[in-house]
Amino acid sequence: MSAGVSLLTMLFLELFMLFACFHECLSSPVDQLKSYILTQRGADAFLPEITPSAAPQPFLPLLAPSPLSPFTNSTIPKLSGLCMLNFTASQSLMTMTSTDCWAAFAPLLANVICCPQLHATLVILVGQLSKETGVLALNRTLAKPCLSDIEQVLEGQGASDDLKQVCLIHPSNLTEASCPVKDVDEFENTVNSSELLASCEKIDPVKECCDQVCQGAISDAATRIALKSSDPLSMDGTHVLPEYSTRVNDCKTVVLRWLASKLNPYRAKEVLRGLTNCNVNKVCPLVFPNMRHVANSCGNGISSQTACCDAMDSYVSHLQKQTLITNLQALDCATALGLKLQTYNITKNVYSLCHISLKDFSLQG
């Protein structure tokens, strides 16, 4: 009996499907279009309504923006109206800087990405302006509002609102500071400008760190204009006075601005970032806190490997959270930490014992 009912049910089902297919074949294209529109309207009911006058908002996961750009809403910056810097002509540079200094990651990326990019941006903005003013620095009156405007533009595009503290920038970063030369004509009459440009207009980021062709040309030019001061600082034999060293460093910034004025913003950024990378990789930026806990666990022959490695893992984890560092910096930091361990009478190779490698010194590991 049940078998007969089952066969009857299957027969009715097949007849229904045949009728549905037959009806679909007879229906007109217009009817099919109406059905499609109704279906789409039903699906669209789950999507956010976007008016023509409003910018579309991210709707995860269907309408999310590109993962390569931060989820930020650009706002119109409130500028002082006093600054002569051309932000419009350097829009792509400002956008790149705001991305590199995105608020959520600026402290972690400060040493390797954000601050080098920000300092390069300041140099390029002033350098490009010098093509109109003939001066490679802003005066002290305009430096403050200009720095504020730069911050406003970057913050409006999602950058951190604390860049002055993160990257230690001041209005003096836009002036000549202690450098005695800022006039373009005086600069070009003092240094070998053609040789300087030839050495730095295009650099190999790897070879430059070893050969220092461009860096040498910059140092030579900075030294020449530093000596133009009306009150030259004396040097005691091989010992250079701190004031003179500061003056030469300030003049190096002026030299970089002159270079930026001779190159397009993109090429200038590439050169400046390449030079910065050479300096960044020379030192370990990490701060080593007190190691007493590590010394107690790993000193005197390491009585407990587990306790020692737990202490080392905790210590290195703290270092890791400070900032993102490059592989070359990680090598410097590992060496510095090794020397510090020796001062606490830890003579065994705890790196090997606890399986600590270079990648453990930074978040990218």
Secondary structure, DSSP 8 states (H G I E B T S, - for coil): -HHHHHHHHHHHHHHHHHHHHHHHHHS-HHHHHHHHHHHHHHHHTTS----TTS-----TTTT---TTS-S---------S-----TTTTHHHHHHHHHHTBTTTHHHHIIIIIHHHHHHHHHHHHHHHHHHHSBSS--HHHHHHHHHHHHHHHHHTTB-TTHHHHTT--GGGGS-TT-S--BHHHHHHHS-HHHHHHHHSS--TTHHHHH-HHHHHHHHHHHHHHTT-SS----BTTB--HHHHHHHHHHHHHHHHHHHHHS-HHHHHHHHHHHHHHHHTTS--------HHHHHHHSTT-S-HHHHHHHHHHHHHHHHTT----HHHHHHHHHHHHHHHHHTT--S-HHHHTT--GGGGSTT-
